[in-house]
C-alpha cells in the first residue's frame, strides 16, 4: 500500500501496543492494516470536510470492533491503554490529512470498546 502522505506512511501505528507483550502482534498487525486502509481511503476519496471524513473513520472503527474477538482469543482485550492508543492514531490520521478540528470522539463514535 503506497501512501502519498509521507507523515502517515512513516508513522509507527499502534507503537505503544506493539511494545507491550500483552497485545498479540498478529492482531495488532490487523489493526495497523485497518488504519492504513483508512489512510488510503482518505487519499482516494479526498473528503472535503468533517461530514465526509467521519463516515470513513467510523467505518474503520467498526473494523476495530470486529477485532475484539481476535484480541480475546489471543488472551488480550481492547482495554483502557489500547483504547487510548487506537484513538490517538485516529486523531493523528485526521490531523495528518488536514482535519485538525476533528473531534476524536466523533472520529471513533461507532466504537464499542
PyMOL commands that set and color helices and strands:
alter all, ss='L'
color gray80, all
select helices_A, chain A and resi 6-9+15-18+25-45+50-73+80-96+104-107
alter helices_A, ss='H'
color red, helices_A
deselect
rebuild
show_as cartoon
